[in-house]
């Protein structure tokens, strides 16, 4: 098998580098407005509260059938809860190792408030911002959003990158589709709450953490 040349990595943040599910659980069980309703739920109950929509393939506050839009607004406007999404294990060390190997690395995080999200990312990823380029993409209409596709095109042009030498590591299924549309290789990040890829995307590689992603790069790609 001929190994693919990969020089550039676009990291989605929520669900890939940072544990957004933890933030959701903390929000639902501790926010004064929602604690009376959800304060007693267990971690494994999250998909029952936030049904997974096939287009996303992962948990999303807006999928709550009655209070989704309200929840999302309250979450995004509560810095205490919005910012409390810890990095997954080994993120910093793996990003540093990949930098030392020569990969160019960028974030590709979707948000409704670019400046607030950039502030959060610079805070969360402070140990690697000397080489990690922070980019945020503005959300469009829920479930009909080409923002990541447009931002990938913009960043490829801005930084002079070749799509065929670039991967996007993301957990959302519609972002996997966006990467394919612009010629970028997607790699799906899985967690305990992500749903399987649809049949038409069955050839997209999947990993479960950044360490596994590093191994996938070593086994399936070359840098030069």
C-alpha positions in Angstrom: 0.0 0.0 0.0 1.3 3.4 -1.0 1.3 5.7 2.0 -0.3 9.1 1.7 1.7 12.3 2.2 0.3 14.3 5.1 1.9 17.5 6.3 -1.0 19.5 7.8 -3.4 18.6 10.6 -6.6 20.5 11.3 -7.9 19.6 14.7 -11.5 20.1 15.7 -11.5 21.0 19.4 -14.8 20.0 21.0 -15.0 16.2 21.1 -11.5 15.8 19.7 -9.0 17.7 21.9 -11.4 18.8 24.6 -14.2 16.9 26.4 -17.4 18.8 25.4 -19.5 16.0 26.8 -18.0 16.7 30.3 -19.0 20.4 29.9 -22.5 19.4 28.9 -22.9 17.0 31.9 -21.6 19.7 34.3 -23.9 22.3 32.8 -27.0 20.1 33.0 -26.4 18.9 36.5 -25.1 22.1 38.1 -26.5 25.1 36.3 -29.2 26.7 38.6 -31.8 26.7 35.8 -31.3 23.0 34.8 -30.1 21.3 38.0 -33.7 20.9 39.4 -34.5 19.0 36.2 -31.3 17.1 35.4 -29.3 17.2 38.6 -29.7 13.5 39.2 -28.9 12.1 35.8 -26.0 9.8 35.4 -23.1 10.1 32.9 -24.6 7.3 30.7 -27.9 9.1 30.6 -26.5 12.0 28.4 -27.7 10.5 25.1 -31.2 10.1 26.6 -31.3 13.8 27.4 -29.6 14.9 24.2 -30.7 12.5 21.4 -28.0 12.1 18.8 -29.0 13.4 15.4 -27.6 11.3 12.6 -26.2 14.4 10.7 -24.1 15.2 13.8 -23.3 11.7 15.1 -22.5 13.2 18.5 -24.1 14.9 21.5 -25.5 18.4 21.0 -27.5 20.6 23.4 -29.8 21.8 20.6 -31.1 18.3 20.1 -33.1 18.3 23.3 -36.7 18.2 22.0 -38.2 20.9 24.2 -35.4 23.1 25.5 -32.6 22.7 23.1 -32.3 26.2 21.7 -32.7 27.7 25.2 -30.1 25.3 26.6 -27.6 26.1 24.0 -28.1 29.9 24.5 -27.7 29.5 28.3 -24.6 27.4 27.9 -22.9 29.7 25.5 -23.6 32.7 27.7 -22.4 31.1 30.9 -18.6 31.3 30.9 -18.3 29.2 34.0 -19.9 26.3 32.2 -18.9 27.1 28.6 -15.2 27.1 29.5 -15.2 24.0 31.7 -14.2 21.5 29.0 -11.0 19.8 30.0 -8.5 18.6 27.5 -8.5 14.8 26.9 -5.5 12.9 28.2 -2.2 13.2 26.3 -3.3 16.1 24.0 -0.5 18.5 24.9 2.2 15.8 24.6 0.9 14.4 21.3 0.6 17.9 19.7 4.2 18.6 20.8 5.4 15.3 19.4 3.7 15.9 16.1 5.2 19.5 16.0 8.6 18.1 16.6 8.1 15.7 13.7 7.3 18.6 11.4 3.5 18.7 11.1 1.8 22.0 10.7 -1.2 22.1 13.1 -4.3 24.2 13.3 -7.6 24.2 15.2 -10.8 24.2 13.3 -13.4 24.9 16.0 -17.0 25.9 15.3 -18.7 28.6 17.4 -21.4 31.3 17.5 -19.0 33.8 19.1 -15.6 33.7 17.4 -13.8 36.1 19.8 -15.1 34.3 22.9 -14.1 30.9 21.5 -10.6 32.1 20.5 -10.1 33.4 24.0 -11.1 30.0 25.4 -8.9 28.1 23.0 -5.9 30.2 23.8 -6.5 29.6 27.4 -7.0 25.8 27.1 -4.2 25.3 24.7 -1.7 27.8 26.1 1.1 25.2 26.3 1.1 24.7 22.5 0.1 28.1 21.1 3.7 28.8 20.2 3.2 26.4 17.2 -0.6 25.7 17.0 -2.5 28.1 14.8 -5.9 29.0 16.4 -8.7 29.3 13.8 -12.4 29.4 14.6 -15.3 29.1 12.2 -18.6 30.9 12.6 -21.7 28.6 12.8 -24.4 29.1 10.2 -27.9 27.7 10.3 -28.3 24.7 12.6 -28.0 21.4 10.6 -27.5 23.2 7.3 -24.0 24.6 7.9 -21.3 24.9 5.3 -19.1 26.9 7.6 -16.4 24.3 8.1 -16.2 23.6 4.4 -15.9 27.3 3.7 -13.3 27.7 6.4 -11.2 24.8 5.2 -11.1 26.3 1.8 -10.1 29.7 3.3 -7.4 28.3 5.5 -5.9 26.1 2.7 -5.6 29.3 0.6 -4.5 31.5 3.5 -1.6 29.2 4.6 -0.8 27.9 1.1 -1.6 24.3 2.0 -2.5 21.4 -0.4 -5.8 19.8 0.4 -4.4 16.3 -0.5 -1.6 16.7 2.1 -4.1 17.8 4.8 -6.3 15.9 7.3 -9.2 17.1 9.4 -9.7 15.2 12.7 -13.3 15.7 13.7 -16.2 13.9 15.5 -19.2 15.5 13.7 -20.4 13.6 10.7 -21.3 16.6 8.7 -17.8 18.0 9.1 -16.4 14.7 7.8 -18.5 15.3 4.7 -17.2 18.9 4.5 -13.6 17.7 4.5 -14.3 15.2 1.7 -15.9 18.0 -0.4 -12.7 20.1 -0.4 -10.4 17.2 -0.9 -9.1 17.0 2.7 -8.7 13.5 4.3 -11.1 13.2 7.3 -10.3 11.1 10.3 -13.3 10.5 12.6 -12.7 10.8 16.4 -15.0 8.5 18.4 -16.0 8.6 22.0 -18.6 6.6 24.0 -21.4 8.8 22.7 -20.7 9.1 19.0 -22.8 7.1 16.6 -21.4 5.0 13.8 -20.7 6.5 10.4 -23.3 6.0 7.7 -22.6 3.3 5.1 -21.4 5.9 2.5 -18.6 7.0 4.8 -17.6 3.6 6.0 -14.1 4.0 4.4 -13.3 7.0 6.6 -10.7 6.0 9.3 -11.8 6.2 12.9 -9.7 6.6 16.1 -10.6 7.0 19.7 -8.0 9.4 21.0 -5.0 11.5 20.0 -2.6 8.7 20.8 -4.4 6.5 18.3 -4.4 9.3 15.8 -0.6 9.6 16.1 -0.3 5.8 15.5 -2.6 6.0 12.5 -0.4 8.7 11.0 2.7 6.6 11.6 1.2 3.5 10.0 -0.7 5.1 7.0 1.1 8.3 6.0 4.5 9.9 5.4 5.5 13.4 6.1 7.7 14.1 3.1 
